[in-house]
Amino acid sequence: MTNSDRFSLSMRLLHWGMAALVISMLAAGLLMIKSLEPWQLTIMTIHKASGVLAFVLVAVRLINRLRHQLPALPNELSHWQTTVAKASHWLLYGLLFAMPVSGYLMQYFAGRPIEVFGWFRLPAALQVDIQNYALFRELHGWLAFALIGLIALHIGAALHHHFIRKDNVLKSML
Amino acid sequence: MKALYLVLLLAPAFGFSADAPPKVSAQQFVDLQQGNSAFPGFRRAHAKGICVSGEFRANGQLANYSRASLFKPGSTPFIGRLSIAGNNPTAPDLKAPVRSLALSFTSSRTEQWRLAMNTPPVMAVADPHTFYQQIQAIQAGPAAVKQFFATHPQSSEFLAWAAQYQPSGSFAAETYHSINAFYLVNANGQQQAVRWAMQPTVAVAATDLTDADALQQEITTRIAADQVVFDWVFTLADATDDENNSSKAWPAGRQQINAGQIVLNGSSAQLAGDCHAINFDPLVLPTGIKATADPILRARSAAYAESYRRRAKEQLQGALEGSNND
């Protein structure tokens, strides 16, 4: 395999690191809005701080992507398939930005400063704005379900390439 | 993906054990609190209240125990809310068994503190799932309540308090307890478990008024005439005390520190005031205050968030337009 068949090391590390982070955060989010257990506060505190980390990582990742040549998609793919592949990747980037931003804004308007790993705190509104809280709270929830759906599609497509089309797409990210 | 999602949703149920009460979710808890007739746009618990405003005048006595800036000598403004227990925003004030004071301090954009305090000094139970059963019993009627307490000896301290409690004729004459314990953390990182109470500085005899808004009218008149003052008194736990069980009081004689005065000097109807928008989640804490592992305290964020989410969404959809809670 030549270099151009594969994503750069930095892109692969960012991809898999963020995959682990984002899936953990989605799981934590779904659990913490339901649970009354003593660990709920711990998970919620980590979830909020991790959102700051995820935002920084996706920004680094976007810059890194724009600086690198990407492996070409297989030639056999039809026009609509390459269009869907490219659109879904940009949609993933969009959601990876929108999740931490909407999460922060719902906390901001609810007047809840975010403690980031005991290092610093993100500011919150001095006066609570319940309508904007409602807007970003509902948005954060809907975006989460959209992201779960898109990740499922993304994983499905990767497995389809690997096991059915038997091409190089999944290997290019390994 | 669907299977993974199901596992995530069901995961909390794996902690179930035979002698413990069935575990409930935040959604089930708030469903129970709101009952069969939810009042759109209002809090699911302590729905009826009045906004107050004022300031905390710190004397500096607690500054060596906590880094929180508001304990340094000086004053910090707050938005507060006086309320009664129950899901009905028009319920009669004098019928409610519990009265509450909630405060929101906004020391800065990064340091905020919400406090939610009630008249009982202890809970009847020590975990949220048993608390769910207690509320079910209250909703089912006196026989169920009797049965609940007969089978829950942990409620003895709460029952002893309830037996001697005499409701006063004013929100100004009640004692409001943190119930849950918290840790104060000072500049050296030393940690001290505490509970606190807002202690009244006036006595007001029980009222013979029957008006549904008797307590709101009384406190509005009282604040308009003069400021209403409480002493903010902290009780420090000993090494032998359990800070994680909110159904057990600490022995009398523990060191107490008066941190200063809570002064109320303004009031307004809740939908007209600033307090309605606030979620008084007691786990919004400034630097220098930390949550204990008390299971009741730890359950409050998720339950308050669910109630807040429901009423915020309803309000966004116009539930309170043209509404008037006077």
Interface residues (C-beta under 8 A of the other chain):
Chain A: A27 L30 L31 M32 I33 K34 S35 L36 E37 P38 W39 Q40 L41 M44 A110 G111 R112 P113 R121 L122 P123 A124 A125 L126 Q127 V128 D129 I130 Q131 Y133 A134 L135 R137 E138 I148 I151 A152 I155
Chain B: M1 Y5 L8 L9 A11 P12 G15 K23 V24 S25 A26 Q27 F29 S104 T106 R109 T110 E111 Q112 P128 H129 D274 H276 A277 I278 N279 D281 L283 V284 T287 A291 A293 P295 R298 A299 S301 A302 A303 A305 E306 Y308 R309 A312 K313 Q315 L316
